[in-house]
Amino acid sequence: MQQDIFGPVLPLLTVNNMDEAISFINKQDKPLCVYAYSSNSKVISRLMSETSSGSFCSNDSILQSLMVALPFGGVGESFLPQQPPLFSHNQKTQD
């Protein structure tokens, strides 16, 4: 996985343990989102606290996209600083 993926594609990666998963996530550029699926709340909490991403979603892949009030963007290399805020765009088009 070398680039951000946009679209109806959800890559699944198999790891041997939590340490390997956290290490894999942390050695890459920070992702726009980490999706974690587990019935164990300690697994979810550990992934959330030991990784960094633009957003985090547990046991769901749709709910986040339905919350239109949430801002879009990431952290680190996934952050889009060249994209102006929506109010700037509206101000420019209304003037």
C-alpha positions as CSV (number, residue, x, y, z in Angstrom):
1,M,0.0,0.0,0.0
2,Q,1.9,3.0,-1.3
3,Q,-0.9,5.6,-1.8
4,D,-4.2,6.7,-0.3
5,I,-7.1,4.7,-1.7
6,F,-10.3,6.6,-2.6
7,G,-13.4,4.6,-3.7
8,P,-15.3,1.5,-2.8
9,V,-12.1,-0.5,-2.0
10,L,-11.3,-1.7,1.5
11,P,-7.9,-3.4,1.6
12,L,-7.7,-6.1,4.2
13,L,-4.3,-6.9,5.7
14,T,-3.6,-10.0,7.8
15,V,-1.2,-9.7,10.7
16,N,-0.1,-12.2,13.3
17,N,-0.7,-10.1,16.4
18,M,-1.5,-6.6,17.7
19,D,2.1,-5.5,17.9
20,E,2.6,-6.3,14.2
21,A,-0.6,-4.4,13.3
22,I,0.4,-1.3,15.3
23,S,4.0,-1.4,14.0
24,F,2.7,-1.7,10.4
25,I,0.4,1.3,10.8
26,N,3.0,3.5,12.6
27,K,5.8,2.9,10.1
28,Q,3.7,4.2,7.2
29,D,2.6,7.7,6.5
30,K,-0.4,8.5,8.8
31,P,-3.6,7.2,7.1
32,L,-6.8,9.2,6.6
33,C,-8.6,6.6,8.7
34,V,-7.9,3.4,10.7
35,Y,-10.8,0.9,10.5
36,A,-10.6,-1.7,13.3
37,Y,-12.9,-4.7,13.6
38,S,-12.9,-6.6,16.9
39,S,-15.3,-7.8,19.5
40,N,-12.6,-7.1,22.1
41,S,-12.9,-3.5,23.4
42,K,-9.2,-3.7,24.6
43,V,-8.1,-4.3,21.0
44,I,-10.0,-1.3,19.8
45,S,-8.8,0.9,22.6
46,R,-5.2,-0.1,22.1
47,L,-5.3,0.6,18.3
48,M,-6.9,4.0,18.9
49,S,-4.4,5.0,21.6
50,E,-1.2,3.7,19.9
51,T,-1.8,4.8,16.3
52,S,-2.4,8.2,14.7
53,S,-4.7,8.9,11.8
54,G,-7.1,11.5,10.5
55,S,-10.0,9.5,11.9
56,F,-10.7,6.2,13.6
57,C,-13.7,3.9,13.0
58,S,-14.4,0.7,14.9
59,N,-16.6,-2.2,13.8
60,D,-18.1,-0.1,11.0
61,S,-17.2,1.2,7.6
62,I,-20.3,3.2,6.7
63,L,-21.2,5.2,9.7
64,Q,-18.3,7.6,9.3
65,S,-19.3,8.5,5.7
66,L,-22.9,9.3,6.8
67,M,-21.8,11.9,9.3
68,V,-21.6,14.8,6.9
69,A,-20.8,17.3,9.7
70,L,-17.4,15.6,10.4
71,P,-14.5,17.4,8.7
72,F,-12.6,15.7,6.0
73,G,-8.8,15.5,6.2
74,G,-5.9,13.8,7.7
75,V,-2.7,14.4,9.7
76,G,0.8,14.4,8.5
77,E,1.2,13.6,4.8
78,S,-2.5,12.8,4.5
79,F,-3.5,16.4,5.5
80,L,-4.7,18.5,2.5
81,P,-3.5,22.1,3.3
82,Q,-4.0,23.3,-0.3
83,Q,-7.8,22.6,0.0
84,P,-9.4,25.9,1.3
85,P,-12.2,25.7,3.8
86,L,-15.7,25.6,2.4
87,F,-16.6,29.0,3.8
88,S,-13.7,30.6,1.7
89,H,-15.0,28.9,-1.4
90,N,-18.6,30.2,-0.7
91,Q,-17.2,33.7,0.0
92,K,-15.4,33.8,-3.3
93,T,-18.4,32.6,-5.3
94,Q,-20.8,35.0,-3.5
95,D,-18.7,38.1,-4.1
